Amino acid sequence: MEWTRSETLALAVPACNICLGLGLRIGRNEASHPCNCVLRGIFRACFDQFRDCVTRAKYISKVTLDPLPGKDRRGAWGRKDEEYIADFCLVSKRMLTEVEYRVFRNHFLLGADWKLCCRTLSMDRGNFFHTVYRLQQKLGRVFRELEPYGLFPVDDYFHGPAKSVTSCLTGKVLPIRPPLRKDVRLPNQRTA
């Protein structure tokens, strides 16, 4: 997955000492990697959407028809809010270690503050926050790079990826005006 500066710049923390607010850091072999502040920003955006979906009243949830590619042009019915909640929880459980998932469940899903989490998980404050930052970075990368449909950007998850102008073209580009016949002479053209 290619990370570009245009998508990481908005998520970067301006006071970051690693990327200096640009969102990308240069790694080995001059390859660019997203900064940890960007990965945590992606996690926070996905988590905010998750909380919004969970706290929304269930009678507001709507069923949507998503078109499927192919000859038949059939669609699939779905409830995007519930699907996002399930995807967020299942991807998190699948990607985190046992200790990280216990911290994730207690702190993010159940809403316990750091003092209660440290007491119930028998962790000190430093290890707890290091674990929180590590799991935010890990899940931020996973949410962005998940194939075939990532959880981030959130708008793409709920409304489908934005179509670009070049995706409408079918291969051969037609000229704006048709070509002239070969036997027609233009006024400023010489005869041979």
Summary of the structure (lengths in Angstrom):
residues: 192
radius of gyration: 24.7
end to end distance: 56.6
largest distance: 94.6
contacts: 433
relative contact order: 0.10
helix: 49%
strand: 7%
